[in-house]
Amino acid sequence: MDIKMIKLITSEELICEIVRIEKDKFVVKNPFAVAPSLDTPYDGSRRLSVFPWSLAILDVSDTEYEISSHAVIMVTDAPEQIANSYRSKISGLAVPNTGIITG
């Protein structure tokens, strides 16, 4: 699963799987929007929310969507924490963050 972040000219940020890139479009699966969460923790850090990109496509499972390459500003790898949240959304399973376990 090749999980990428896509920034659109509309300022939307998506996380999705890129199936293929064609001459004038990106073909993606499971597109979700990423935006700052409304709840801000006391430590001042930023939290992000991952939610369906469009209310018209609430069930995004394995359907391919086309995004015009003219609408894309940037494509980058998704940060691990956001990618884990995304995997959890599309699979329904909790994905633990990796790290060293100390006891």
Disulfide bonds with the S-S distance in Angstrom:
none
